[in-house]
Amino acid sequence: MILGDSNSSGTSDNTAPRTGNGTPNIALPSDALIVLPVRKVVLFPGLILPLSIGRDKSIAAVQQAVREERQIGLFLQRDADNNDPGPDDIYRIGTLANIVRYLATPDGNHHLVVQGVQRIRVEEFLPATPFLVARVVHIPEPDTKSTEIEARFRNLKSQALEAVQLLPQSPPELVTAIENTATPAALADMAAGYMDITPEDKQAILETVDLSTRIERVSTLLAERIEVMRIAQEIGRQTKAAFDDRQREAVLREQMATIQRQLGEGDGKSQEVAELSEAIAKAQMPADVEQHARKELARYQRLPEAAAETGMIRTYLDWLIELPWTLPEEKPIDIAEARRILDEDHFGLDKIKTRIIEYLAVRKLAPQGKAPILCFVGPPGVGKTSLGQSIARAMQRPFVRVSLGGVHDEAEIRGHRRTYVGALPGIIIQGIKRAGARNCVMMLDEIDKMGRGIQGDPSAAMLEVLDPEQNSTFRDNYLGVPFDLSRVVFIATANMLDTIPGPLRDRMEIISLAGYTESEKLQIARRYLVNRQLEANGLKPGQVTIDDAALAAIIHGYTREAGVRGLEREVGKVFRNAAVRIAEDSNAHVDITSASLPDILGAPHFENEVAMRTSVPGVATGLAWTPVGGDILFIEASRSPGKGGLILTGQLGDVMRESAQAAMTLVKNRAESLGIDPAVFEKSEIHVHVPAGATPKDGPSAGVAMFMALVSLLTNRTIRNDTAMTGEISLRGLVLPVGGIKEKVVAAAAAGITRVMLPARNRRDFDDIPQDARDRLEFIWLERVDDAVAGALDKGPASTNTIVA
């Protein structure tokens, strides 16, 4: 195959480093020739070839040839991968060439354009030169004339012209060059140079001096390439013809379908349309939806099968047909059975269960009523999702879970319009299709983790879904027709309310799930987690036993969470250790006690550090709320000589910083009644720090703890190490109510606190505190900060050798 620029893209070496600028000249004899080894390229006399050079020796050789206006010899390498060819690594016959142009670019590349002059043969290489230099013998071109050579010349020219015509885009200049070539030798070299053959075949032609033999070799190789191009051209014609035939077949089929429709005869598509029409009738759609579906079916019937819109309409009709439009017969709700299912699936949560039973009772008495949307809010692992599954079991309805975490596109809720490629309905309609019932229980999981992006606000799209007054005519962008969501039981879950927009939160009834107490976790572990992990690890109840003391030790020493997921993981670790021992000895029985836990789980991860942290003046124990439950929080205050400044550290938010400043002002105002010298404030710098400095903290509920830490520091009296406190303060000394009382009190009981000081106006939350925590704690209700001073400070000052925090 002839290619018009096959050799024009050849390179002598394109992998070696490019250096060598400024190489000094060396003295060369007048009969010596600079030799340039090249890779995969053969230059024939009369042809022009561009090269890229990169080896140091090659660059030095070319630069000296350019400076001295010398000719060079191009010789093909035997091994193209050799980066440093020697005299034995190149062929002995090459081409003498003139340097037409040499260019060194700023990026370090070197380019060369050469023109072949004559065949040459190496006689000997000169020793001790930085690049290859040789004495050569010029091989004259034979000027043989005979009728045989003339005949071969004419045949070769016709072959070359035919090959050029078979090229997809043949350059006109090449045709002109072939027609104007006057000598057989020049034509043979030109055809060999432009032919798509291996470098070895080209080298063999270059080494063929006899003109008749050379023309014969070139003609034979050219005939082979012409045959290959003819076959390729024929394959291309057949492919195009096959494509034309398919187009023709499509037109004929459409004409045949038209004739059959005129004659009333059925075809494959007519049968498909009849089946779709029957399916639409069986779907029992509302009248307006069925009318719309039949209109789309008529469009589908008119469109040819090859039309791009055909598949889109067929998919749309399938969605309309497969959706559950009719309301199934609802099974009566058995309240007693529902109460049994809730007690069986969950331990504790008495108020939550009571509210769910009320919800189910209203559903039983008023099936057509607009029931509220329940939203379970609480830390991870407290059973929000499983409560939804229990409600579905109690109502005997299908359950489907829709995850909203990370959804940031409004089209994910409402669906994409059908004009887009790959359009689908939103996740609400998809969930109903998966459930197969229009009255399913749909769990909208992680509704607080929806995002907002340039594609819109999905929480705004959820307003219609969760509004009982609007969702009976919910319109999905893909369906384009209203779908009744009023019979779907929506239940949402969230970890925190702050990230849920107000209008969306207003459409839901919030039911808070607080963290479990240690006694509740023990019961949950004994009733559910142990059996679940035994089954997960392939163990039988008779092979492994774990006592309550071990479970309590895991809860207290190895987990610090509101839910029970971490507890289940730790129980799983214990059972996996037992599984190894039983797998090694099938008759073994493993009894897990609290004494064996350090060998399995390591040293306890958590310990009671309240007494150690509050044994010095200036340290108060506060109570904090986090998205995963309550926690204790230490407030540390220290005094050093200064000019009366207040330093706050520990990644405190703006609200918490303001609480510290308010506490400081309150202490200054009450300095005389507290027995504090007012001069202390002018001569000291007060530093308030909240440990765990890498964790951001904010909120007003640490106001009482900050005030008590400052009072403890400046009066040199320690705060009782069994007491924790929470509450917002005002500049008048009032203690204001705060949120998260249940979680905070549960955390205090778990940390070993025995006394908690709470705002008096939070008495309304006392009933929410678990009975177990109530029994273990003494409650002190604060109206003013004076009540906190009286109830938290030790009676006498600390000893003089006590180190201030």
Protein Blocks (a to p, Z undefined) as FASTA:
>chain_A
ZZfklmmmgcfblkbccehehiacddddfkbccddddehiacdehiacddddfbfklmmm
mmmmmmnopacdddddfblklmbdcfklpcfbdcddddfbdcddfkopacdddddfbdcd
dfbdcehifbdcdddddddddfbdcfklmmmmmmmmmmmmmmmmmpmbacfklmmmmmmp
mbfklmmmmmmmmpccdfklmmmmmmmmblklmmmmmmmmmmmmmmmmmmmmmmmmmmmm
mmmmmmmmmmmmmmmmmmmmmnopacfklmmmmmmmmmmmmnopafklmmmmmmmmmmmm
mpcfklmklmmmmmmmmmmmmpcfbacddddddfklmmmmmmmmpggjllmmmmmmmmmm
mmmmmmmbccddddddddehiopmmmmmmmmmmnopacddddfehpabfklmnopafkbg
hiacdfklmmmmmnopakbccddehkllcccdfkbcfklmmmmmmmmklmmmcccfklop
acdfklpccddddfbfklpcfklmmmpccdddddddfklmmmmmmmmmmmmmmmmnopaf
klpccdfklmmmmmmmmgccfblmlmmmmmmmmmmmmmmmmmmmmkbccdddfklmmmmn
opafbdcfklmmmmcghiacdddddfkbccdddddddddddehiacdehiiafklmmmmm
mmmmmmmmmmmmnopafklmmmpccddddehklbccedjklmmmmmmmmmmmmnopacdf
kbcceddddfkopacddehklmmmmmmmmnopabdcddfklmmmmmmpcfklmmmpccdd
dfbfklmmmmmpcfbdcdfklccZZ
